[in-house]
Amino acid sequence: MSEYHIPVLLDESVTALIGNVSGVYADATFGGGGHTSEILSRLSPQGRVLAFDRDADALGNRIDDPRLTLIHNNFRFIHNFILYEGYRTGIDGILADLGVSSHQFDTADRGFSFRYDAPLDMRMNKEAETTAADIVNTYGEEDLEKIFRLYGEVEGSRRLAGMICKAREQAQILTTSQLDKAIEKMLPKFAEHKFLAKVYQALRIEVNQEMRSLEKFLEGAVQSLKCGGRLVVITYHSLEDRMVKNFIRCGNIEGKQEKDFYGNISAPLRAVTRKPVVPQEKEIASNTRARSAKLRVAEKI
Protein backbone atom coordinates (compact mmCIF):
# COMPACT_ATOMS: atom_id res chain seq x y z
CA MET A 1 0.00 0.00 0.00
CA SER A 2 2.87 2.39 0.76
CA GLU A 3 4.15 2.04 -2.83
CA TYR A 4 0.72 2.97 -4.19
CA HIS A 5 0.18 5.94 -1.88
CA ILE A 6 1.51 7.11 1.47
CA PRO A 7 -1.45 8.22 3.62
CA VAL A 8 -1.18 11.81 4.85
CA LEU A 9 -1.99 12.93 8.41
CA LEU A 10 -2.85 9.32 9.17
CA ASP A 11 -2.97 9.35 12.97
CA GLU A 12 -4.47 12.83 13.19
CA SER A 13 -7.31 12.08 10.76
CA VAL A 14 -8.28 8.67 12.12
CA THR A 15 -8.09 9.82 15.74
CA ALA A 16 -10.42 12.72 14.90
CA LEU A 17 -12.77 10.39 13.01
CA ILE A 18 -13.44 7.54 15.43
CA GLY A 19 -15.64 8.04 18.46
CA ASN A 20 -17.42 4.70 18.63
CA VAL A 21 -15.14 1.70 17.99
CA SER A 22 -18.19 -0.41 17.12
CA GLY A 23 -19.53 2.19 14.70
CA VAL A 24 -19.85 2.46 10.94
CA TYR A 25 -17.42 4.66 9.02
CA ALA A 26 -16.72 5.61 5.42
CA ASP A 27 -13.39 6.23 3.71
CA ALA A 28 -14.54 8.24 0.71
CA THR A 29 -11.17 8.01 -1.07
CA PHE A 30 -9.77 4.49 -0.62
CA GLY A 31 -6.67 4.82 -2.84
CA GLY A 32 -3.91 2.66 -1.43
CA GLY A 33 -6.04 1.68 1.54
CA GLY A 34 -3.82 3.35 4.13
CA HIS A 35 -6.54 5.27 5.95
CA THR A 36 -9.00 2.39 5.68
CA SER A 37 -6.48 -0.03 7.14
CA GLU A 38 -5.84 2.27 10.09
CA ILE A 39 -9.56 2.73 10.72
CA LEU A 40 -10.09 -1.04 10.70
CA SER A 41 -7.19 -1.53 13.12
CA ARG A 42 -8.96 0.67 15.68
CA LEU A 43 -12.45 -0.79 15.35
CA SER A 44 -13.97 -3.68 17.27
CA PRO A 45 -15.24 -6.83 15.49
CA GLN A 46 -18.63 -5.11 15.29
CA GLY A 47 -17.28 -2.04 13.47
CA ARG A 48 -17.78 -1.55 9.74
CA VAL A 49 -16.12 0.49 6.98
CA LEU A 50 -17.47 1.48 3.58
CA ALA A 51 -14.68 2.57 1.23
CA PHE A 52 -15.10 4.36 -2.12
CA ASP A 53 -12.84 4.88 -5.12
CA ARG A 54 -13.64 5.60 -8.76
CA ASP A 55 -10.19 4.50 -9.97
CA ALA A 56 -10.22 0.81 -10.90
CA ASP A 57 -6.49 0.59 -10.09
CA ALA A 58 -7.31 1.22 -6.42
CA LEU A 59 -9.46 -1.90 -6.26
CA GLY A 60 -6.27 -3.94 -6.46
CA ASN A 61 -5.47 -2.73 -2.93
CA ARG A 62 -8.54 -4.45 -1.49
CA ILE A 63 -8.07 -5.42 2.17
CA ASP A 64 -9.16 -8.91 3.21
CA ASP A 65 -11.42 -8.02 6.11
CA PRO A 66 -15.11 -8.97 6.47
CA ARG A 67 -15.79 -5.60 8.09
CA LEU A 68 -14.93 -3.77 4.84
CA THR A 69 -17.19 -3.06 1.86
CA LEU A 70 -15.27 -1.61 -1.10
CA ILE A 71 -17.38 0.36 -3.58
CA HIS A 72 -16.11 1.23 -7.08
CA ASN A 73 -17.76 4.60 -7.58
CA ASN A 74 -17.39 8.36 -7.22
CA PHE A 75 -17.70 9.66 -3.68
CA ARG A 76 -20.20 12.24 -4.90
CA PHE A 77 -22.80 9.44 -4.64
CA ILE A 78 -21.88 8.55 -1.06
CA HIS A 79 -25.35 9.12 0.39
CA ASN A 80 -27.02 6.87 -2.20
CA PHE A 81 -24.66 4.01 -1.40
CA ILE A 82 -24.94 4.41 2.35
CA LEU A 83 -28.69 4.10 2.00
CA TYR A 84 -28.27 1.15 -0.36
CA GLU A 85 -26.06 -0.63 2.18
CA GLY A 86 -28.87 -0.29 4.72
CA TYR A 87 -27.59 2.49 7.00
CA ARG A 88 -30.75 4.58 6.85
CA THR A 89 -30.27 6.18 10.26
CA GLY A 90 -26.79 7.40 9.31
CA ILE A 91 -23.20 6.43 10.06
CA ASP A 92 -20.66 7.55 12.66
CA GLY A 93 -18.01 9.22 10.55
CA ILE A 94 -16.72 9.99 7.05
CA LEU A 95 -13.12 10.64 6.01
CA ALA A 96 -11.96 12.02 2.66
CA ASP A 97 -8.36 12.51 1.53
CA LEU A 98 -8.81 14.65 -1.57
CA GLY A 99 -5.28 14.35 -2.92
CA VAL A 100 -4.32 12.59 -6.13
CA SER A 101 -2.61 9.32 -5.22
CA SER A 102 1.12 8.84 -5.71
CA HIS A 103 0.24 5.93 -7.99
CA GLN A 104 -1.71 8.22 -10.31
CA PHE A 105 1.11 10.77 -10.45
CA ASP A 106 3.80 8.15 -10.89
CA THR A 107 2.09 5.98 -13.52
CA ALA A 108 3.36 7.65 -16.68
CA ASP A 109 0.58 6.62 -19.08
CA ARG A 110 -2.09 8.16 -16.83
CA GLY A 111 -0.88 11.60 -17.97
CA PHE A 112 -1.21 13.32 -14.58
CA SER A 113 2.37 14.60 -14.46
CA PHE A 114 4.54 16.74 -16.70
CA ARG A 115 7.51 14.65 -15.54
CA TYR A 116 6.71 12.02 -18.17
CA ASP A 117 6.03 12.15 -21.90
CA ALA A 118 2.62 10.50 -21.98
CA PRO A 119 -0.87 10.85 -23.47
CA LEU A 120 -2.82 13.81 -22.08
CA ASP A 121 -5.33 11.72 -20.14
CA MET A 122 -5.72 12.60 -16.41
CA ARG A 123 -8.94 10.60 -15.92
CA MET A 124 -9.31 9.19 -12.41
CA ASN A 125 -12.01 6.92 -13.76
CA LYS A 126 -10.55 5.45 -16.94
CA GLU A 127 -14.06 4.70 -18.21
CA ALA A 128 -14.94 8.41 -18.31
CA GLU A 129 -15.25 9.93 -21.77
CA THR A 130 -13.42 13.26 -21.53
CA THR A 131 -9.62 13.40 -21.36
CA ALA A 132 -7.28 16.33 -20.89
CA ALA A 133 -6.49 16.12 -24.61
CA ASP A 134 -10.17 16.60 -25.41
CA ILE A 135 -10.25 19.75 -23.30
CA VAL A 136 -7.03 21.19 -24.71
CA ASN A 137 -8.10 20.57 -28.31
CA THR A 138 -11.83 21.38 -28.25
CA TYR A 139 -12.55 23.99 -25.58
CA GLY A 140 -12.85 27.59 -26.73
CA GLU A 141 -10.27 30.15 -25.70
CA GLU A 142 -12.56 31.76 -23.12
CA ASP A 143 -13.38 28.43 -21.52
CA LEU A 144 -9.72 27.47 -21.33
CA GLU A 145 -8.88 30.84 -19.77
CA LYS A 146 -11.57 30.34 -17.14
CA ILE A 147 -10.30 26.86 -16.24
CA PHE A 148 -6.70 28.03 -15.82
CA ARG A 149 -7.75 31.10 -13.84
CA LEU A 150 -10.24 29.42 -11.50
CA TYR A 151 -8.75 25.97 -11.04
CA GLY A 152 -5.04 26.68 -11.39
CA GLU A 153 -4.89 30.36 -10.36
CA VAL A 154 -2.45 30.74 -13.26
CA GLU A 155 -1.05 34.19 -13.87
CA GLY A 156 -1.53 35.19 -17.50
CA SER A 157 -4.31 32.64 -18.00
CA ARG A 158 -5.67 34.50 -21.05
CA ARG A 159 -2.30 34.49 -22.78
CA LEU A 160 -1.88 30.83 -21.87
CA ALA A 161 -5.23 29.91 -23.41
CA GLY A 162 -4.35 31.87 -26.54
CA MET A 163 -1.04 30.07 -26.95
CA ILE A 164 -2.72 26.69 -26.70
CA CYS A 165 -5.36 27.62 -29.27
CA LYS A 166 -2.70 28.91 -31.66
CA ALA A 167 -0.57 25.77 -31.25
CA ARG A 168 -3.46 23.39 -31.87
CA GLU A 169 -4.18 25.10 -35.20
CA GLN A 170 -0.91 23.58 -36.44
CA ALA A 171 -1.46 20.11 -34.93
CA GLN A 172 -3.48 18.49 -32.18
CA ILE A 173 -1.93 18.55 -28.71
CA LEU A 174 -2.14 14.92 -27.61
CA THR A 175 0.76 14.40 -25.19
CA THR A 176 2.24 16.08 -22.14
CA SER A 177 5.41 16.97 -24.03
CA GLN A 178 3.38 18.59 -26.82
CA LEU A 179 1.49 20.68 -24.27
CA ASP A 180 4.70 21.71 -22.53
CA LYS A 181 6.20 22.67 -25.90
CA ALA A 182 3.13 24.71 -26.84
CA ILE A 183 3.40 26.90 -23.73
CA GLU A 184 7.18 26.88 -23.19
CA LYS A 185 7.50 30.61 -23.95
CA MET A 186 5.30 31.33 -20.92
CA LEU A 187 7.29 29.24 -18.47
CA PRO A 188 9.03 31.55 -15.97
CA LYS A 189 12.75 30.97 -15.46
CA PHE A 190 13.56 29.05 -12.28
CA ALA A 191 9.85 28.37 -11.68
CA GLU A 192 8.91 26.20 -14.66
CA HIS A 193 7.75 23.27 -12.57
CA LYS A 194 5.57 25.43 -10.32
CA PHE A 195 3.86 26.99 -13.34
CA LEU A 196 3.32 23.62 -15.05
CA ALA A 197 1.93 22.17 -11.83
CA LYS A 198 -0.78 24.85 -11.84
CA VAL A 199 -1.61 24.19 -15.50
CA TYR A 200 -1.87 20.44 -14.97
CA GLN A 201 -3.88 20.88 -11.79
CA ALA A 202 -6.43 23.02 -13.63
CA LEU A 203 -6.83 20.48 -16.42
CA ARG A 204 -7.09 17.56 -13.96
CA ILE A 205 -9.81 19.32 -11.97
CA GLU A 206 -11.82 19.97 -15.14
CA VAL A 207 -11.36 16.44 -16.50
CA ASN A 208 -12.59 14.86 -13.28
CA GLN A 209 -15.13 17.54 -12.36
CA GLU A 210 -13.49 17.64 -8.95
CA MET A 211 -15.12 20.78 -7.61
CA ARG A 212 -18.62 19.62 -8.54
CA SER A 213 -17.94 16.18 -7.08
CA LEU A 214 -16.64 17.73 -3.85
CA GLU A 215 -19.75 19.88 -3.51
CA LYS A 216 -22.01 16.85 -4.01
CA PHE A 217 -19.89 14.82 -1.60
CA LEU A 218 -20.16 17.43 1.16
CA GLU A 219 -23.93 17.62 0.74
CA GLY A 220 -24.19 13.82 0.76
CA ALA A 221 -21.88 13.50 3.75
CA VAL A 222 -24.10 15.73 5.90
CA GLN A 223 -27.14 13.68 4.92
CA SER A 224 -25.28 10.46 5.73
CA LEU A 225 -23.98 11.30 9.20
CA LYS A 226 -25.72 10.62 12.48
CA CYS A 227 -26.10 13.51 14.89
CA GLY A 228 -22.67 13.81 16.49
CA GLY A 229 -21.00 12.02 13.56
CA ARG A 230 -17.65 13.35 12.36
CA LEU A 231 -16.62 14.65 8.93
CA VAL A 232 -12.84 14.65 8.40
CA VAL A 233 -11.45 16.13 5.17
CA ILE A 234 -7.85 16.52 3.99
CA THR A 235 -7.35 19.11 1.24
CA TYR A 236 -4.30 20.00 -0.86
CA HIS A 237 -5.02 23.32 -2.54
CA SER A 238 -6.80 26.54 -1.68
CA LEU A 239 -9.88 25.89 -3.86
CA GLU A 240 -10.71 22.65 -2.03
CA ASP A 241 -9.90 24.06 1.39
CA ARG A 242 -12.05 27.15 0.83
CA MET A 243 -15.01 25.00 -0.21
CA VAL A 244 -14.68 22.72 2.81
CA LYS A 245 -14.19 25.63 5.20
CA ASN A 246 -17.25 27.46 3.82
CA PHE A 247 -19.39 24.34 3.98
CA ILE A 248 -18.49 23.63 7.59
CA ARG A 249 -19.10 27.24 8.61
CA CYS A 250 -22.21 27.97 6.56
CA GLY A 251 -23.59 24.75 5.10
CA ASN A 252 -22.81 25.80 1.52
CA ILE A 253 -19.67 26.14 -0.58
CA GLU A 254 -20.24 29.85 -1.31
CA GLY A 255 -19.93 30.79 2.37
CA LYS A 256 -23.34 32.47 2.46
CA GLN A 257 -24.52 32.73 6.05
CA GLU A 258 -28.18 31.94 6.64
CA LYS A 259 -29.58 32.79 10.07
CA ASP A 260 -32.51 31.43 12.02
CA PHE A 261 -35.23 33.44 13.78
CA TYR A 262 -32.89 34.18 16.68
CA GLY A 263 -30.02 35.37 14.50
CA ASN A 264 -27.92 32.24 14.86
CA ILE A 265 -26.08 30.96 11.81
CA SER A 266 -27.99 27.98 10.46
CA ALA A 267 -25.51 25.26 9.48
CA PRO A 268 -25.63 21.47 9.85
CA LEU A 269 -22.02 21.16 11.05
CA ARG A 270 -19.90 22.49 13.90
CA ALA A 271 -16.17 22.95 13.40
CA VAL A 272 -14.16 20.82 15.82
CA THR A 273 -10.82 22.35 14.79
CA ARG A 274 -10.81 26.16 14.68
CA LYS A 275 -7.78 26.13 12.40
CA PRO A 276 -6.77 23.36 9.99
CA VAL A 277 -4.33 20.73 11.22
CA VAL A 278 -1.18 20.57 9.08
CA PRO A 279 1.57 17.92 8.86
CA GLN A 280 4.55 18.13 11.16
CA GLU A 281 8.01 18.72 9.69
CA LYS A 282 8.93 15.06 10.22
CA GLU A 283 6.06 13.88 8.02
CA ILE A 284 6.83 16.42 5.29
CA ALA A 285 10.47 15.33 5.29
CA SER A 286 9.45 11.71 4.67
CA ASN A 287 6.63 12.55 2.24
CA THR A 288 7.01 15.85 0.39
CA ARG A 289 3.52 15.51 -1.11
CA ALA A 290 2.12 16.14 2.38
CA ARG A 291 3.48 19.69 2.55
CA SER A 292 0.30 21.39 1.30
CA ALA A 293 -2.17 19.21 3.21
CA LYS A 294 -4.76 20.71 5.55
CA LEU A 295 -7.06 18.69 7.78
CA ARG A 296 -10.46 20.02 8.85
CA VAL A 297 -12.81 18.27 11.24
CA ALA A 298 -16.51 18.94 11.80
CA GLU A 299 -19.34 17.33 13.74
CA LYS A 300 -22.96 17.07 12.69
CA ILE A 301 -25.20 19.13 14.93
Secondary structure as the mmCIF struct_conf table of DSSP 4:
data_model
#
loop_
_struct_conf.conf_type_id
_struct_conf.id
_struct_conf.beg_label_comp_id
_struct_conf.beg_label_asym_id
_struct_conf.beg_label_seq_id
_struct_conf.end_label_comp_id
_struct_conf.end_label_asym_id
_struct_conf.end_label_seq_id
TURN_TY1_P TURN_TY1_P1 SER A 2 TYR A 4
HELX_LH_PP_P HELX_LH_PP_P1 ILE A 6 PRO A 7
BEND BEND1 VAL A 8 LEU A 9
HELX_RH_AL_P HELX_RH_AL_P1 LEU A 10 LEU A 17
BEND BEND2 GLY A 19 GLY A 19
TURN_TY1_P TURN_TY1_P2 VAL A 21 SER A 22
BEND BEND3 GLY A 23 GLY A 23
STRN STRN1 VAL A 24 ASP A 27
BEND BEND4 ALA A 28 ALA A 28
TURN_TY1_P TURN_TY1_P3 GLY A 31 GLY A 32
BEND BEND5 GLY A 33 GLY A 33
HELX_RH_AL_P HELX_RH_AL_P2 GLY A 34 ARG A 42
BEND BEND6 LEU A 43 LEU A 43
TURN_TY1_P TURN_TY1_P4 PRO A 45 GLN A 46
STRN STRN2 ARG A 48 PHE A 52
BEND BEND7 ARG A 54 ARG A 54
HELX_RH_3T_P HELX_RH_3T_P1 ALA A 56 ASN A 61
TURN_TY1_P TURN_TY1_P5 PRO A 66 ARG A 67
STRN STRN3 LEU A 68 ILE A 71
BEND BEND8 ASN A 73 ASN A 73
HELX_RH_3T_P HELX_RH_3T_P2 PHE A 75 PHE A 77
HELX_RH_AL_P HELX_RH_AL_P3 ILE A 78 TYR A 84
TURN_TY1_P TURN_TY1_P6 GLU A 85 GLY A 86
TURN_TY1_P TURN_TY1_P7 ARG A 88 THR A 89
STRN STRN4 ILE A 91 ASP A 97
BEND BEND9 GLY A 99 GLY A 99
HELX_LH_PP_P HELX_LH_PP_P2 VAL A 100 SER A 101
HELX_RH_AL_P HELX_RH_AL_P4 SER A 102 ASP A 106
HELX_RH_3T_P HELX_RH_3T_P3 ALA A 108 ARG A 110
TURN_TY1_P TURN_TY1_P8 PHE A 114 ARG A 115
BEND BEND10 TYR A 116 TYR A 116
STRN STRN5 PRO A 119 PRO A 119
BEND BEND11 LEU A 120 LEU A 120
BEND BEND12 MET A 124 ASN A 125
TURN_TY1_P TURN_TY1_P9 LYS A 126 GLU A 127
BEND BEND13 GLU A 129 GLU A 129
HELX_RH_AL_P HELX_RH_AL_P5 ALA A 132 THR A 138
BEND BEND14 TYR A 139 TYR A 139
HELX_RH_AL_P HELX_RH_AL_P6 GLU A 141 TYR A 151
BEND BEND15 GLY A 152 GLY A 152
TURN_TY1_P TURN_TY1_P10 GLU A 155 GLY A 156
HELX_RH_AL_P HELX_RH_AL_P7 SER A 157 GLN A 170
BEND BEND16 ALA A 171 ALA A 171
STRN STRN6 THR A 175 THR A 175
HELX_RH_AL_P HELX_RH_AL_P8 THR A 176 ALA A 182
TURN_TY1_P TURN_TY1_P11 ILE A 183 ILE A 183
HELX_RH_3T_P HELX_RH_3T_P4 GLU A 184 MET A 186
HELX_LH_PP_P HELX_LH_PP_P3 LEU A 187 PRO A 188
TURN_TY1_P TURN_TY1_P12 LYS A 189 PHE A 190
HELX_RH_AL_P HELX_RH_AL_P9 GLU A 192 ASN A 208
TURN_TY1_P TURN_TY1_P13 GLN A 209 GLN A 209
HELX_RH_AL_P HELX_RH_AL_P10 GLU A 210 SER A 224
STRN STRN7 LEU A 225 THR A 235
BEND BEND17 HIS A 237 HIS A 237
HELX_RH_AL_P HELX_RH_AL_P11 SER A 238 CYS A 250
BEND BEND18 GLY A 251 ASN A 252
TURN_TY1_P TURN_TY1_P14 ILE A 253 GLU A 254
STRN STRN8 LYS A 259 LYS A 259
TURN_TY1_P TURN_TY1_P15 PHE A 261 TYR A 262
BEND BEND19 GLY A 263 GLY A 263
STRN STRN9 ILE A 265 ILE A 265
BEND BEND20 PRO A 268 PRO A 268
STRN STRN10 LEU A 269 ALA A 271
BEND BEND21 VAL A 272 VAL A 272
BEND BEND22 ARG A 274 LYS A 275
STRN STRN11 VAL A 277 VAL A 277
HELX_RH_AL_P HELX_RH_AL_P12 GLU A 281 SER A 286
HELX_RH_3T_P HELX_RH_3T_P5 THR A 288 ALA A 290
TURN_TY1_P TURN_TY1_P16 ARG A 291 SER A 292
STRN STRN12 LYS A 294 LYS A 300
#
